[in-house]
Amino acid sequence: TGRRLSASSPLSLPSLPCLVRALIMASSPGGATEYRGDACLAAPRRARVRDQLRATLWQQALVKRRTPRATCCALVSPALFISICVVGYHLTDPETFDAAIYAVIALDVGPLLGLAVEF
């Protein structure tokens, strides 16, 4: 059930300076206001980049602390992959070939035409 207003109870309307301040703040970029009774409260300030970075790093640290096995895999797997690549490189004996022309200069189309005629 709602509260009834009597003739003696004042209506809680925002004051004129609060309304003016609310209109100015709402028209500014990123500005907003809230009304709580007669008090006009401005929206909280935007967080600085430093604060956002600190919060994100702290959140990531908590996630890493909660999953130690996944953290270990994330740290060990790149080193393991690189070491496999290095060992594979050192175990191979590369063959070198002298410079030459490997393209066929004359193409014999006789056998190809024979196959096309049989089709």
Jmol script that loads the backbone (N, CA, C; Angstrom):
load data "model"
ATOM      1  N   THR A   1       0.836  -1.179   0.000  1.00  0.00           N
ATOM      2  CA  THR A   1       0.000   0.000   0.000  1.00  0.00           C
ATOM      3  C   THR A   1       0.875   1.235   0.000  1.00  0.00           C
ATOM      4  N   GLY A   2       0.435   2.252  -0.723  1.00  0.00           N
ATOM      5  CA  GLY A   2       1.198   3.489  -0.833  1.00  0.00           C
ATOM      6  C   GLY A   2       0.918   4.428   0.323  1.00  0.00           C
ATOM      7  N   ARG A   3       1.765   5.393   0.510  1.00  0.00           N
ATOM      8  CA  ARG A   3       1.596   6.381   1.571  1.00  0.00           C
ATOM      9  C   ARG A   3       0.643   7.474   1.092  1.00  0.00           C
ATOM     10  N   ARG A   4      -0.287   7.822   1.933  1.00  0.00           N
ATOM     11  CA  ARG A   4      -1.260   8.862   1.567  1.00  0.00           C
ATOM     12  C   ARG A   4      -0.716  10.228   1.915  1.00  0.00           C
ATOM     13  N   LEU A   5      -1.011  11.179   1.055  1.00  0.00           N
ATOM     14  CA  LEU A   5      -0.611  12.562   1.326  1.00  0.00           C
ATOM     15  C   LEU A   5      -1.755  13.271   2.036  1.00  0.00           C
ATOM     16  N   SER A   6      -1.424  13.888   3.122  1.00  0.00           N
ATOM     17  CA  SER A   6      -2.433  14.682   3.823  1.00  0.00           C
ATOM     18  C   SER A   6      -2.249  16.150   3.416  1.00  0.00           C
ATOM     19  N   ALA A   7      -3.148  16.971   3.842  1.00  0.00           N
ATOM     20  CA  ALA A   7      -3.082  18.390   3.494  1.00  0.00           C
ATOM     21  C   ALA A   7      -1.870  19.058   4.124  1.00  0.00           C
ATOM     22  N   SER A   8      -1.412  18.514   5.251  1.00  0.00           N
ATOM     23  CA  SER A   8      -0.290  19.144   5.923  1.00  0.00           C
ATOM     24  C   SER A   8       1.066  18.610   5.446  1.00  0.00           C
ATOM     25  N   SER A   9       1.083  17.501   4.718  1.00  0.00           N
ATOM     26  CA  SER A   9       2.374  16.946   4.286  1.00  0.00           C
ATOM     27  C   SER A   9       2.843  17.653   3.015  1.00  0.00           C
ATOM     28  N   PRO A  10       4.096  18.117   3.004  1.00  0.00           N
ATOM     29  CA  PRO A  10       4.583  18.818   1.811  1.00  0.00           C
ATOM     30  C   PRO A  10       4.904  17.822   0.695  1.00  0.00           C
ATOM     31  N   LEU A  11       4.673  18.253  -0.520  1.00  0.00           N
ATOM     32  CA  LEU A  11       5.042  17.424  -1.662  1.00  0.00           C
ATOM     33  C   LEU A  11       6.553  17.483  -1.834  1.00  0.00           C
ATOM     34  N   SER A  12       7.157  16.367  -2.182  1.00  0.00           N
ATOM     35  CA  SER A  12       8.616  16.385  -2.341  1.00  0.00           C
ATOM     36  C   SER A  12       8.948  16.603  -3.811  1.00  0.00           C
ATOM     37  N   LEU A  13       8.929  17.834  -4.221  1.00  0.00           N
ATOM     38  CA  LEU A  13       9.299  18.203  -5.576  1.00  0.00           C
ATOM     39  C   LEU A  13      10.708  18.773  -5.555  1.00  0.00           C
ATOM     40  N   PRO A  14      11.495  18.555  -6.606  1.00  0.00           N
ATOM     41  CA  PRO A  14      12.838  19.116  -6.616  1.00  0.00           C
ATOM     42  C   PRO A  14      12.789  20.630  -6.694  1.00  0.00           C
ATOM     43  N   SER A  15      13.742  21.264  -6.062  1.00  0.00           N
ATOM     44  CA  SER A  15      13.785  22.720  -6.064  1.00  0.00           C
ATOM     45  C   SER A  15      14.214  23.228  -7.438  1.00  0.00           C
ATOM     46  N   LEU A  16      13.968  24.492  -7.694  1.00  0.00           N
ATOM     47  CA  LEU A  16      14.286  25.088  -8.983  1.00  0.00           C
ATOM     48  C   LEU A  16      15.791  25.072  -9.278  1.00  0.00           C
ATOM     49  N   PRO A  17      16.671  25.426  -8.332  1.00  0.00           N
ATOM     50  CA  PRO A  17      18.104  25.343  -8.638  1.00  0.00           C
ATOM     51  C   PRO A  17      18.562  23.931  -8.972  1.00  0.00           C
ATOM     52  N   CYS A  18      17.934  22.958  -8.318  1.00  0.00           N
ATOM     53  CA  CYS A  18      18.289  21.568  -8.609  1.00  0.00           C
ATOM     54  C   CYS A  18      17.856  21.193 -10.023  1.00  0.00           C
ATOM     55  N   LEU A  19      16.678  21.637 -10.440  1.00  0.00           N
ATOM     56  CA  LEU A  19      16.212  21.346 -11.798  1.00  0.00           C
ATOM     57  C   LEU A  19      17.105  22.004 -12.843  1.00  0.00           C
ATOM     58  N   VAL A  20      17.506  23.237 -12.609  1.00  0.00           N
ATOM     59  CA  VAL A  20      18.379  23.941 -13.544  1.00  0.00           C
ATOM     60  C   VAL A  20      19.715  23.217 -13.650  1.00  0.00           C
ATOM     61  N   ARG A  21      20.266  22.854 -12.495  1.00  0.00           N
ATOM     62  CA  ARG A  21      21.534  22.137 -12.488  1.00  0.00           C
ATOM     63  C   ARG A  21      21.400  20.792 -13.213  1.00  0.00           C
ATOM     64  N   ALA A  22      20.271  20.120 -13.043  1.00  0.00           N
ATOM     65  CA  ALA A  22      20.041  18.834 -13.701  1.00  0.00           C
ATOM     66  C   ALA A  22      19.974  19.005 -15.216  1.00  0.00           C
ATOM     67  N   LEU A  23      19.296  20.071 -15.679  1.00  0.00           N
ATOM     68  CA  LEU A  23      19.203  20.301 -17.116  1.00  0.00           C
ATOM     69  C   LEU A  23      20.564  20.623 -17.717  1.00  0.00           C
ATOM     70  N   ILE A  24      21.363  21.407 -17.018  1.00  0.00           N
ATOM     71  CA  ILE A  24      22.705  21.750 -17.519  1.00  0.00           C
ATOM     72  C   ILE A  24      23.574  20.504 -17.589  1.00  0.00           C
ATOM     73  N   MET A  25      23.538  19.678 -16.544  1.00  0.00           N
ATOM     74  CA  MET A  25      24.390  18.480 -16.512  1.00  0.00           C
ATOM     75  C   MET A  25      23.917  17.443 -17.524  1.00  0.00           C
ATOM     76  N   ALA A  26      22.601  17.321 -17.721  1.00  0.00           N
ATOM     77  CA  ALA A  26      22.093  16.333 -18.667  1.00  0.00           C
ATOM     78  C   ALA A  26      22.435  16.718 -20.096  1.00  0.00           C
ATOM     79  N   SER A  27      22.561  18.033 -20.359  1.00  0.00           N
ATOM     80  CA  SER A  27      22.876  18.448 -21.723  1.00  0.00           C
ATOM     81  C   SER A  27      24.363  18.360 -22.022  1.00  0.00           C
ATOM     82  N   SER A  28      25.203  18.262 -20.980  1.00  0.00           N
ATOM     83  CA  SER A  28      26.640  18.142 -21.219  1.00  0.00           C
ATOM     84  C   SER A  28      26.968  16.701 -21.610  1.00  0.00           C
ATOM     85  N   PRO A  29      28.038  16.480 -22.395  1.00  0.00           N
ATOM     86  CA  PRO A  29      28.357  15.118 -22.822  1.00  0.00           C
ATOM     87  C   PRO A  29      28.753  14.263 -21.627  1.00  0.00           C
ATOM     88  N   GLY A  30      28.144  13.102 -21.531  1.00  0.00           N
ATOM     89  CA  GLY A  30      28.446  12.174 -20.455  1.00  0.00           C
ATOM     90  C   GLY A  30      27.821  12.554 -19.131  1.00  0.00           C
ATOM     91  N   GLY A  31      26.965  13.564 -19.103  1.00  0.00           N
ATOM     92  CA  GLY A  31      26.386  14.012 -17.842  1.00  0.00           C
ATOM     93  C   GLY A  31      25.020  13.402 -17.611  1.00  0.00           C
ATOM     94  N   ALA A  32      24.699  13.144 -16.361  1.00  0.00           N
ATOM     95  CA  ALA A  32      23.381  12.644 -15.996  1.00  0.00           C
ATOM     96  C   ALA A  32      23.156  13.000 -14.539  1.00  0.00           C
ATOM     97  N   THR A  33      21.905  13.061 -14.151  1.00  0.00           N
ATOM     98  CA  THR A  33      21.603  13.361 -12.755  1.00  0.00           C
ATOM     99  C   THR A  33      20.557  12.407 -12.243  1.00  0.00           C
ATOM    100  N   GLU A  34      20.492  12.301 -10.934  1.00  0.00           N
ATOM    101  CA  GLU A  34      19.476  11.494 -10.276  1.00  0.00           C
ATOM    102  C   GLU A  34      18.790  12.375  -9.249  1.00  0.00           C
ATOM    103  N   TYR A  35      17.523  12.108  -9.009  1.00  0.00           N
ATOM    104  CA  TYR A  35      16.789  12.824  -7.973  1.00  0.00           C
ATOM    105  C   TYR A  35      16.512  11.863  -6.837  1.00  0.00           C
ATOM    106  N   ARG A  36      16.854  12.283  -5.654  1.00  0.00           N
ATOM    107  CA  ARG A  36      16.487  11.518  -4.453  1.00  0.00           C
ATOM    108  C   ARG A  36      15.855  12.522  -3.494  1.00  0.00           C
ATOM    109  N   GLY A  37      14.567  12.539  -3.522  1.00  0.00           N
ATOM    110  CA  GLY A  37      13.867  13.537  -2.721  1.00  0.00           C
ATOM    111  C   GLY A  37      14.139  14.911  -3.291  1.00  0.00           C
ATOM    112  N   ASP A  38      14.563  15.828  -2.441  1.00  0.00           N
ATOM    113  CA  ASP A  38      14.873  17.173  -2.892  1.00  0.00           C
ATOM    114  C   ASP A  38      16.347  17.311  -3.244  1.00  0.00           C
ATOM    115  N   ALA A  39      17.138  16.284  -2.938  1.00  0.00           N
ATOM    116  CA  ALA A  39      18.579  16.360  -3.201  1.00  0.00           C
ATOM    117  C   ALA A  39      18.848  16.003  -4.658  1.00  0.00           C
ATOM    118  N   CYS A  40      19.642  16.802  -5.277  1.00  0.00           N
ATOM    119  CA  CYS A  40      20.014  16.562  -6.677  1.00  0.00           C
ATOM    120  C   CYS A  40      21.449  16.045  -6.682  1.00  0.00           C
ATOM    121  N   LEU A  41      21.631  14.798  -7.076  1.00  0.00           N
ATOM    122  CA  LEU A  41      22.955  14.193  -7.048  1.00  0.00           C
ATOM    123  C   LEU A  41      23.482  14.040  -8.463  1.00  0.00           C
ATOM    124  N   ALA A  42      24.682  14.496  -8.687  1.00  0.00           N
ATOM    125  CA  ALA A  42      25.298  14.361 -10.005  1.00  0.00           C
ATOM    126  C   ALA A  42      25.780  12.927 -10.183  1.00  0.00           C
ATOM    127  N   ALA A  43      25.872  12.499 -11.433  1.00  0.00           N
ATOM    128  CA  ALA A  43      26.380  11.164 -11.730  1.00  0.00           C
ATOM    129  C   ALA A  43      27.841  11.087 -11.314  1.00  0.00           C
ATOM    130  N   PRO A  44      28.312   9.903 -10.947  1.00  0.00           N
ATOM    131  CA  PRO A  44      29.713   9.778 -10.543  1.00  0.00           C
ATOM    132  C   PRO A  44      30.637  10.130 -11.696  1.00  0.00           C
ATOM    133  N   ARG A  45      31.827  10.625 -11.334  1.00  0.00           N
ATOM    134  CA  ARG A  45      32.779  11.018 -12.372  1.00  0.00           C
ATOM    135  C   ARG A  45      33.266   9.789 -13.130  1.00  0.00           C
ATOM    136  N   ARG A  46      33.715  10.016 -14.326  1.00  0.00           N
ATOM    137  CA  ARG A  46      34.230   8.911 -15.143  1.00  0.00           C
ATOM    138  C   ARG A  46      35.558   8.455 -14.568  1.00  0.00           C
ATOM    139  N   ALA A  47      35.768   7.149 -14.594  1.00  0.00           N
ATOM    140  CA  ALA A  47      36.997   6.596 -14.038  1.00  0.00           C
ATOM    141  C   ALA A  47      38.175   6.947 -14.932  1.00  0.00           C
ATOM    142  N   ARG A  48      39.320   7.195 -14.315  1.00  0.00           N
ATOM    143  CA  ARG A  48      40.526   7.486 -15.075  1.00  0.00           C
ATOM    144  C   ARG A  48      41.064   6.205 -15.673  1.00  0.00           C
ATOM    145  N   VAL A  49      41.868   6.357 -16.687  1.00  0.00           N
ATOM    146  CA  VAL A  49      42.460   5.198 -17.360  1.00  0.00           C
ATOM    147  C   VAL A  49      43.309   4.403 -16.374  1.00  0.00           C
ATOM    148  N   ARG A  50      44.039   5.111 -15.521  1.00  0.00           N
ATOM    149  CA  ARG A  50      44.893   4.437 -14.535  1.00  0.00           C
ATOM    150  C   ARG A  50      44.060   3.569 -13.601  1.00  0.00           C
ATOM    151  N   ASP A  51      42.911   4.103 -13.150  1.00  0.00           N
ATOM    152  CA  ASP A  51      42.045   3.343 -12.255  1.00  0.00           C
ATOM    153  C   ASP A  51      41.449   2.132 -12.960  1.00  0.00           C
ATOM    154  N   GLN A  52      41.056   2.311 -14.222  1.00  0.00           N
ATOM    155  CA  GLN A  52      40.499   1.196 -14.979  1.00  0.00           C
ATOM    156  C   GLN A  52      41.554   0.125 -15.212  1.00  0.00           C
ATOM    157  N   LEU A  53      42.785   0.537 -15.531  1.00  0.00           N
ATOM    158  CA  LEU A  53      43.858  -0.423 -15.752  1.00  0.00           C
ATOM    159  C   LEU A  53      44.170  -1.191 -14.468  1.00  0.00           C
ATOM    160  N   ARG A  54      44.230  -0.480 -13.361  1.00  0.00           N
ATOM    161  CA  ARG A  54      44.513  -1.133 -12.086  1.00  0.00           C
ATOM    162  C   ARG A  54      43.424  -2.157 -11.744  1.00  0.00           C
ATOM    163  N   ALA A  55      42.162  -1.793 -11.957  1.00  0.00           N
ATOM    164  CA  ALA A  55      41.056  -2.710 -11.666  1.00  0.00           C
ATOM    165  C   ALA A  55      41.100  -3.937 -12.574  1.00  0.00           C
ATOM    166  N   THR A  56      41.404  -3.720 -13.844  1.00  0.00           N
ATOM    167  CA  THR A  56      41.478  -4.846 -14.781  1.00  0.00           C
ATOM    168  C   THR A  56      42.634  -5.774 -14.434  1.00  0.00           C
ATOM    169  N   LEU A  57      43.788  -5.207 -14.108  1.00  0.00           N
ATOM    170  CA  LEU A  57      44.936  -6.046 -13.738  1.00  0.00           C
ATOM    171  C   LEU A  57      44.669  -6.817 -12.448  1.00  0.00           C
ATOM    172  N   TRP A  58      44.013  -6.186 -11.497  1.00  0.00           N
ATOM    173  CA  TRP A  58      43.679  -6.866 -10.253  1.00  0.00           C
ATOM    174  C   TRP A  58      42.698  -8.009 -10.517  1.00  0.00           C
ATOM    175  N   GLN A  59      41.715  -7.772 -11.377  1.00  0.00           N
ATOM    176  CA  GLN A  59      40.752  -8.817 -11.722  1.00  0.00           C
ATOM    177  C   GLN A  59      41.454  -9.989 -12.398  1.00  0.00           C
ATOM    178  N   GLN A  60      42.365  -9.701 -13.318  1.00  0.00           N
ATOM    179  CA  GLN A  60      43.097 -10.767 -13.994  1.00  0.00           C
ATOM    180  C   GLN A  60      43.988 -11.542 -13.025  1.00  0.00           C
ATOM    181  N   ALA A  61      44.586 -10.834 -12.053  1.00  0.00           N
ATOM    182  CA  ALA A  61      45.421 -11.506 -11.057  1.00  0.00           C
ATOM    183  C   ALA A  61      44.584 -12.459 -10.210  1.00  0.00           C
ATOM    184  N   LEU A  62      43.376 -12.050  -9.858  1.00  0.00           N
ATOM    185  CA  LEU A  62      42.498 -12.937  -9.091  1.00  0.00           C
ATOM    186  C   LEU A  62      42.108 -14.167  -9.896  1.00  0.00           C
ATOM    187  N   VAL A  63      41.818 -13.977 -11.184  1.00  0.00           N
ATOM    188  CA  VAL A  63      41.455 -15.117 -12.033  1.00  0.00           C
ATOM    189  C   VAL A  63      42.632 -16.076 -12.156  1.00  0.00           C
ATOM    190  N   LYS A  64      43.827 -15.531 -12.351  1.00  0.00           N
ATOM    191  CA  LYS A  64      45.013 -16.383 -12.477  1.00  0.00           C
ATOM    192  C   LYS A  64      45.288 -17.132 -11.173  1.00  0.00           C
ATOM    193  N   ARG A  65      45.033 -16.488 -10.033  1.00  0.00           N
ATOM    194  CA  ARG A  65      45.277 -17.136  -8.752  1.00  0.00           C
ATOM    195  C   ARG A  65      44.268 -18.269  -8.513  1.00  0.00           C
ATOM    196  N   ARG A  66      43.060 -18.120  -9.021  1.00  0.00           N
ATOM    197  CA  ARG A  66      42.024 -19.139  -8.808  1.00  0.00           C
ATOM    198  C   ARG A  66      42.205 -20.365  -9.689  1.00  0.00           C
ATOM    199  N   THR A  67      42.903 -20.227 -10.812  1.00  0.00           N
ATOM    200  CA  THR A  67      43.106 -21.355 -11.726  1.00  0.00           C
ATOM    201  C   THR A  67      44.602 -21.562 -11.948  1.00  0.00           C
ATOM    202  N   PRO A  68      45.300 -22.183 -10.974  1.00  0.00           N
ATOM    203  CA  PRO A  68      46.754 -22.317 -11.108  1.00  0.00           C
ATOM    204  C   PRO A  68      47.170 -23.254 -12.239  1.00  0.00           C
ATOM    205  N   ARG A  69      46.384 -24.283 -12.511  1.00  0.00           N
ATOM    206  CA  ARG A  69      46.748 -25.210 -13.585  1.00  0.00           C
ATOM    207  C   ARG A  69      46.688 -24.521 -14.957  1.00  0.00           C
ATOM    208  N   ALA A  70      45.659 -23.752 -15.187  1.00  0.00           N
ATOM    209  CA  ALA A  70      45.532 -23.027 -16.454  1.00  0.00           C
ATOM    210  C   ALA A  70      46.626 -21.967 -16.585  1.00  0.00           C
ATOM    211  N   THR A  71      46.961 -21.321 -15.480  1.00  0.00           N
ATOM    212  CA  THR A  71      48.033 -20.329 -15.496  1.00  0.00           C
ATOM    213  C   THR A  71      49.365 -20.985 -15.837  1.00  0.00           C
ATOM    214  N   CYS A  72      49.624 -22.152 -15.250  1.00  0.00           N
ATOM    215  CA  CYS A  72      50.861 -22.882 -15.543  1.00  0.00           C
ATOM    216  C   CYS A  72      50.922 -23.276 -17.016  1.00  0.00           C
ATOM    217  N   CYS A  73      49.814 -23.771 -17.554  1.00  0.00           N
ATOM    218  CA  CYS A  73      49.788 -24.135 -18.975  1.00  0.00           C
ATOM    219  C   CYS A  73      50.002 -22.915 -19.867  1.00  0.00           C
ATOM    220  N   ALA A  74      49.427 -21.780 -19.488  1.00  0.00           N
ATOM    221  CA  ALA A  74      49.594 -20.561 -20.286  1.00  0.00           C
ATOM    222  C   ALA A  74      51.037 -20.085 -20.279  1.00  0.00           C
ATOM    223  N   LEU A  75      51.762 -20.341 -19.190  1.00  0.00           N
ATOM    224  CA  LEU A  75      53.162 -19.929 -19.123  1.00  0.00           C
ATOM    225  C   LEU A  75      54.101 -20.933 -19.773  1.00  0.00           C
ATOM    226  N   VAL A  76      53.811 -22.225 -19.655  1.00  0.00           N
ATOM    227  CA  VAL A  76      54.731 -23.272 -20.115  1.00  0.00           C
ATOM    228  C   VAL A  76      54.544 -23.588 -21.599  1.00  0.00           C
ATOM    229  N   SER A  77      53.324 -23.534 -22.107  1.00  0.00           N
ATOM    230  CA  SER A  77      53.081 -23.978 -23.482  1.00  0.00           C
ATOM    231  C   SER A  77      53.849 -23.180 -24.543  1.00  0.00           C
ATOM    232  N   PRO A  78      53.982 -21.847 -24.482  1.00  0.00           N
ATOM    233  CA  PRO A  78      54.784 -21.164 -25.502  1.00  0.00           C
ATOM    234  C   PRO A  78      56.255 -21.564 -25.462  1.00  0.00           C
ATOM    235  N   ALA A  79      56.801 -21.704 -24.256  1.00  0.00           N
ATOM    236  CA  ALA A  79      58.209 -22.116 -24.149  1.00  0.00           C
ATOM    237  C   ALA A  79      58.398 -23.529 -24.686  1.00  0.00           C
ATOM    238  N   LEU A  80      57.462 -24.422 -24.416  1.00  0.00           N
ATOM    239  CA  LEU A  80      57.544 -25.797 -24.923  1.00  0.00           C
ATOM    240  C   LEU A  80      57.469 -25.816 -26.449  1.00  0.00           C
ATOM    241  N   PHE A  81      56.571 -25.037 -27.034  1.00  0.00           N
ATOM    242  CA  PHE A  81      56.435 -24.990 -28.488  1.00  0.00           C
ATOM    243  C   PHE A  81      57.707 -24.453 -29.145  1.00  0.00           C
ATOM    244  N   ILE A  82      58.275 -23.412 -28.594  1.00  0.00           N
ATOM    245  CA  ILE A  82      59.501 -22.841 -29.159  1.00  0.00           C
ATOM    246  C   ILE A  82      60.648 -23.827 -29.043  1.00  0.00           C
ATOM    247  N   SER A  83      60.737 -24.520 -27.908  1.00  0.00           N
ATOM    248  CA  SER A  83      61.828 -25.494 -27.755  1.00  0.00           C
ATOM    249  C   SER A  83      61.673 -26.653 -28.733  1.00  0.00           C
ATOM    250  N   ILE A  84      60.455 -27.094 -29.006  1.00  0.00           N
ATOM    251  CA  ILE A  84      60.239 -28.152 -30.011  1.00  0.00           C
ATOM    252  C   ILE A  84      60.669 -27.654 -31.386  1.00  0.00           C
ATOM    253  N   CYS A  85      60.347 -26.423 -31.728  1.00  0.00           N
ATOM    254  CA  CYS A  85      60.752 -25.862 -33.028  1.00  0.00           C
ATOM    255  C   CYS A  85      62.273 -25.759 -33.137  1.00  0.00           C
ATOM    256  N   VAL A  86      62.945 -25.351 -32.079  1.00  0.00           N
ATOM    257  CA  VAL A  86      64.406 -25.216 -32.101  1.00  0.00           C
ATOM    258  C   VAL A  86      65.065 -26.582 -32.229  1.00  0.00           C
ATOM    259  N   VAL A  87      64.597 -27.569 -31.480  1.00  0.00           N
ATOM    260  CA  VAL A  87      65.157 -28.923 -31.574  1.00  0.00           C
ATOM    261  C   VAL A  87      64.917 -29.487 -32.971  1.00  0.00           C
ATOM    262  N   GLY A  88      63.735 -29.294 -33.520  1.00  0.00           N
ATOM    263  CA  GLY A  88      63.445 -29.774 -34.877  1.00  0.00           C
ATOM    264  C   GLY A  88      64.337 -29.118 -35.915  1.00  0.00           C
ATOM    265  N   TYR A  89      64.632 -27.848 -35.749  1.00  0.00           N
ATOM    266  CA  TYR A  89      65.506 -27.145 -36.682  1.00  0.00           C
ATOM    267  C   TYR A  89      66.920 -27.712 -36.626  1.00  0.00           C
ATOM    268  N   HIS A  90      67.406 -27.995 -35.428  1.00  0.00           N
ATOM    269  CA  HIS A  90      68.772 -28.497 -35.287  1.00  0.00           C
ATOM    270  C   HIS A  90      68.903 -29.966 -35.689  1.00  0.00           C
ATOM    271  N   LEU A  91      67.820 -30.714 -35.708  1.00  0.00           N
ATOM    272  CA  LEU A  91      67.879 -32.126 -36.102  1.00  0.00           C
ATOM    273  C   LEU A  91      67.794 -32.323 -37.609  1.00  0.00           C
ATOM    274  N   THR A  92      67.451 -31.323 -38.359  1.00  0.00           N
ATOM    275  CA  THR A  92      67.316 -31.477 -39.810  1.00  0.00           C
ATOM    276  C   THR A  92      68.620 -31.121 -40.507  1.00  0.00           C
ATOM    277  N   ASP A  93      68.847 -31.788 -41.645  1.00  0.00           N
ATOM    278  CA  ASP A  93      69.993 -31.487 -42.509  1.00  0.00           C
ATOM    279  C   ASP A  93      69.452 -30.885 -43.800  1.00  0.00           C
ATOM    280  N   PRO A  94      69.564 -29.600 -43.962  1.00  0.00           N
ATOM    281  CA  PRO A  94      69.003 -28.986 -45.168  1.00  0.00           C
ATOM    282  C   PRO A  94      69.826 -29.356 -46.413  1.00  0.00           C
ATOM    283  N   GLU A  95      69.127 -29.606 -47.497  1.00  0.00           N
ATOM    284  CA  GLU A  95      69.782 -29.891 -48.772  1.00  0.00           C
ATOM    285  C   GLU A  95      69.804 -28.606 -49.586  1.00  0.00           C
ATOM    286  N   THR A  96      70.930 -28.314 -50.181  1.00  0.00           N
ATOM    287  CA  THR A  96      71.027 -27.123 -51.013  1.00  0.00           C
ATOM    288  C   THR A  96      71.144 -27.541 -52.475  1.00  0.00           C
ATOM    289  N   PHE A  97      70.529 -26.797 -53.334  1.00  0.00           N
ATOM    290  CA  PHE A  97      70.548 -27.062 -54.774  1.00  0.00           C
ATOM    291  C   PHE A  97      71.103 -25.829 -55.471  1.00  0.00           C
ATOM    292  N   ASP A  98      71.831 -26.071 -56.546  1.00  0.00           N
ATOM    293  CA  ASP A  98      72.349 -24.969 -57.336  1.00  0.00           C
ATOM    294  C   ASP A  98      71.211 -24.293 -58.087  1.00  0.00           C
ATOM    295  N   ALA A  99      71.430 -23.063 -58.440  1.00  0.00           N
ATOM    296  CA  ALA A  99      70.426 -22.318 -59.178  1.00  0.00           C
ATOM    297  C   ALA A  99      70.253 -22.936 -60.551  1.00  0.00           C
ATOM    298  N   ALA A 100      69.029 -23.142 -60.974  1.00  0.00           N
ATOM    299  CA  ALA A 100      68.729 -23.736 -62.278  1.00  0.00           C
ATOM    300  C   ALA A 100      67.331 -23.294 -62.702  1.00  0.00           C
ATOM    301  N   ILE A 101      67.014 -23.545 -63.939  1.00  0.00           N
ATOM    302  CA  ILE A 101      65.682 -23.260 -64.460  1.00  0.00           C
ATOM    303  C   ILE A 101      64.909 -24.574 -64.425  1.00  0.00           C
ATOM    304  N   TYR A 102      63.883 -24.615 -63.652  1.00  0.00           N
ATOM    305  CA  TYR A 102      63.112 -25.844 -63.474  1.00  0.00           C
ATOM    306  C   TYR A 102      61.862 -25.863 -64.334  1.00  0.00           C
ATOM    307  N   ALA A 103      61.526 -24.793 -65.002  1.00  0.00           N
ATOM    308  CA  ALA A 103      60.334 -24.757 -65.839  1.00  0.00           C
ATOM    309  C   ALA A 103      60.640 -25.408 -67.190  1.00  0.00           C
ATOM    310  N   VAL A 104      59.667 -26.132 -67.721  1.00  0.00           N
ATOM    311  CA  VAL A 104      59.807 -26.741 -69.039  1.00  0.00           C
ATOM    312  C   VAL A 104      59.546 -25.666 -70.080  1.00  0.00           C
ATOM    313  N   ILE A 105      60.500 -25.533 -71.008  1.00  0.00           N
ATOM    314  CA  ILE A 105      60.371 -24.480 -72.005  1.00  0.00           C
ATOM    315  C   ILE A 105      59.417 -24.907 -73.118  1.00  0.00           C
ATOM    316  N   ALA A 106      59.479 -26.155 -73.561  1.00  0.00           N
ATOM    317  CA  ALA A 106      58.601 -26.657 -74.625  1.00  0.00           C
ATOM    318  C   ALA A 106      57.635 -27.659 -74.017  1.00  0.00           C
ATOM    319  N   LEU A 107      56.376 -27.471 -74.295  1.00  0.00           N
ATOM    320  CA  LEU A 107      55.348 -28.358 -73.759  1.00  0.00           C
ATOM    321  C   LEU A 107      54.864 -29.250 -74.877  1.00  0.00           C
ATOM    322  N   ASP A 108      54.980 -30.556 -74.666  1.00  0.00           N
ATOM    323  CA  ASP A 108      54.527 -31.536 -75.649  1.00  0.00           C
ATOM    324  C   ASP A 108      53.056 -31.836 -75.385  1.00  0.00           C
ATOM    325  N   VAL A 109      52.161 -31.344 -76.243  1.00  0.00           N
ATOM    326  CA  VAL A 109      50.728 -31.505 -76.050  1.00  0.00           C
ATOM    327  C   VAL A 109      50.168 -32.700 -76.801  1.00  0.00           C
ATOM    328  N   GLY A 110      51.017 -33.454 -77.497  1.00  0.00           N
ATOM    329  CA  GLY A 110      50.547 -34.615 -78.258  1.00  0.00           C
ATOM    330  C   GLY A 110      49.820 -35.629 -77.398  1.00  0.00           C
ATOM    331  N   PRO A 111      50.421 -36.091 -76.285  1.00  0.00           N
ATOM    332  CA  PRO A 111      49.701 -37.067 -75.455  1.00  0.00           C
ATOM    333  C   PRO A 111      48.395 -36.515 -74.880  1.00  0.00           C
ATOM    334  N   LEU A 112      48.354 -35.243 -74.573  1.00  0.00           N
ATOM    335  CA  LEU A 112      47.128 -34.653 -74.038  1.00  0.00           C
ATOM    336  C   LEU A 112      46.022 -34.616 -75.089  1.00  0.00           C
ATOM    337  N   LEU A 113      46.404 -34.324 -76.328  1.00  0.00           N
ATOM    338  CA  LEU A 113      45.386 -34.315 -77.406  1.00  0.00           C
ATOM    339  C   LEU A 113      44.876 -35.729 -77.668  1.00  0.00           C
ATOM    340  N   GLY A 114      45.775 -36.715 -77.552  1.00  0.00           N
ATOM    341  CA  GLY A 114      45.339 -38.104 -77.725  1.00  0.00           C
ATOM    342  C   GLY A 114      44.314 -38.506 -76.684  1.00  0.00           C
ATOM    343  N   LEU A 115      44.509 -38.077 -75.447  1.00  0.00           N
ATOM    344  CA  LEU A 115      43.525 -38.372 -74.386  1.00  0.00           C
ATOM    345  C   LEU A 115      42.218 -37.648 -74.632  1.00  0.00           C
ATOM    346  N   ALA A 116      42.282 -36.414 -75.127  1.00  0.00           N
ATOM    347  CA  ALA A 116      41.066 -35.634 -75.372  1.00  0.00           C
ATOM    348  C   ALA A 116      40.254 -36.248 -76.503  1.00  0.00           C
ATOM    349  N   VAL A 117      40.926 -36.840 -77.511  1.00  0.00           N
ATOM    350  CA  VAL A 117      40.213 -37.427 -78.645  1.00  0.00           C
ATOM    351  C   VAL A 117      39.509 -38.707 -78.196  1.00  0.00           C
ATOM    352  N   GLU A 118      40.124 -39.476 -77.291  1.00  0.00           N
ATOM    353  CA  GLU A 118      39.520 -40.729 -76.819  1.00  0.00           C
ATOM    354  C   GLU A 118      38.265 -40.463 -75.985  1.00  0.00           C
ATOM    355  N   PHE A 119      38.151 -39.318 -75.393  1.00  0.00           N
ATOM    356  CA  PHE A 119      36.989 -39.007 -74.579  1.00  0.00           C
ATOM    357  C   PHE A 119      35.824 -38.783 -75.461  1.00  0.00           C
TER     358      PHE A 119
END
end "model"
wireframe off; spacefill off
backbone 0.3
color backbone group
